[in-house]
Amino acid sequence: MRAIKLLAAVLSCLLLSGCVTTMVLAAAADAKLQCLSDPDDNPEPARTRGEFPFVLEYERDGRHESVRDVQVCEFKGRTCTMYGRDEVWKSSLASGKAAIVLLRPDADKAYLASLGSCPAMMSETAYRRVVENPEYPASLVTYRNGKLERAEGGIWVKAELDTLGIRVTRFEQGSSEAPR
């Protein structure tokens, strides 16, 4: 009898959580459909392109290394998500590189330097950021069969880099209008 009650409780919980999940997904789909059907009354941002020079300093196996480049942000339009209409920005490097690679231990794994966020940088006329020993200096990107599988960041990536002998010591980035 006790086993039957436990089984009934588990089944009702599963059914209820399934209903909740279905309701959440339906609400998200409804919000996205509403966004798609509403006209986009928001004008383009005042600035649709910006260049943000940066210097990334790091130590690798005890040697000091430095990378200089320019992050370019370009407005690409808006998209609808379950939260409403979001701006879409493209980030690239003026050097033509795809990313700043701190370490690529094998073909399926790379540690890429974390750069500034285009929406944050473009929202300020004179953006400037200087960080000593950044907490989130990189992201770990994994590939499968040559295609991007996952990109993730976090404090654990910094710890992993430390064990591999890499430590980002300074990151400085600003717009050309920012005072130095």
N, C-alpha and C positions, 0 to 999 in steps of 0.2 A: 504494500500500500504506500509506504514511504517513497519507494522508487518511482511509483506512478505519479505521485504529487511532484516530485523533483523533475521528472520528465515533462510534466505539464507546465511547470514554472519555466523551464528552459525554453520550451517551444513557444510559450506566450511571449517571452522576452525576445526571442528571435523574430517572431512575427511583428511585434511592436517596433523593434528597431528597424526592421525592413520597411515598415510603414513610415517611420520617421525619415529614413533615408530617401524613400520615394518622394515624400513631401518636400524635403530639402532640395532634391534634384529638380522637382517640378517648379518650385519657387525660383530657383536659379535660372531655369530655362525661360520662365515667364519674364524675369527681369531682363534677360538678354534679348528676348523677342520685343519687349517694350522699347528697349534702347534702339534696336534696329528699326523699329517703325517710327520712332520720333525723329523729326528733322534735327540735324546737327546745327544748332544755333550758335555754337561757340566759334568765334573767329580763330584764324590761325594765331599761334603765339606771336608776340611782337618780334621775337628773334627766332628764326627757324634754322639757323646754323651758327655754330660757335667753335672756336679752337682753344684748347686748353693745354698749354705746354706743361710737361711734368718732368720731374727728376726722381728716379727711384734708386735708392742706395741700399746695397745689401752685402752681406759677407757670405762667401761660399768657400768652405774648407779653409777658413782663416784669411782669405784674400778679399780685399775690398773691391767691389764692382759697382758700376754706376750705369744707368740707362737713361738717356734723354730722348724724348719723343713728344709728339703733340697728339692729344686725343681730339678727334673731330666728331661733333654731335650734329646730326641733321634730323629735322622734323620730317616724319614720313606720313603723318595723318593721324586718324583716330580709329579705335576699334571698340567694339562692345564686349563687355565682360559681364559676369553676373553682378558686378558692383556698379555698373554704369559705363560711361564712355571714358576711355583712357587714351592718353596721347602715346603715340608710338615713335620712338627715337632710334636712329641707327648710330652706333658708335663704331668708329674706325680709327686707325692710326695713320698719321701723315706719312710715316716711313713706308707704308704699304704692307707692313707686317700684319699678320692676322691677330697676334697677341704677343705679350711679353712673357716668354717662357723662362721661368726660373729653373726648372729641372724637368727633364723628360726621361725618366728611368727606363722606359721601354715604349714600344709603339702603341700600347693600349692605355697609357697613363701620362698625364702632364700636370705640372703645377704652374698655374698662370697667375701673374701679378694682378691684384685687384685694383682697378682704376676708379675714377669718379663716376657718379651716376649722372647721366645726361639730364634727366628732369631737374635734379637738384642744382646742377651747375648752370643750366640755362635759365633757371628762375631768378638768378642774381646777376646784376649788371657787372659787378666786379667781384667775381668768385675767387676765393683764395683759401687753400687748405694746406697746412703743414702738420705732419704727424710723425712724431719720433716713436720708434718701436711699435708700429701699428698692431692692434690686436687681431685684425682680420686681413693679413697681408696678401693672401692668395686664395685661389680656389683650386680644387682638385677636379680635373676633367678626365673622364674615362671614355674610351672608345671601344667599340666592338665591330670587327670587320671593317675598320677604317671609318666608321660613322660614329658621330657623337652619341654616347649612351646616357651620360649623366654629368652634371656639373654641380658641385656642392662646395660650400665654404663653411667656415666656423672656426672656433678657437682650436679645435682638434687638428685642423690643417696646419696651423702655426706650430703646434707641438710635433707633428709629423715632420715638418720641414726642419725643426731644430734637431731631431734625431738624424736627419740626413745631412747635417752640417750647413744648412742655409738659414740665414736670419736677416729679415728685412729690417734695416736700421732707421730708414727715413724715407718719407714720401712727401713730396711737395708738388702742388698743382695749383694753377690759377689761370684765369682768363687774361688775355693781353691787356685788358683795361684795369686789372687788379693792381693796387700798389704793392711794391716789393719791399 
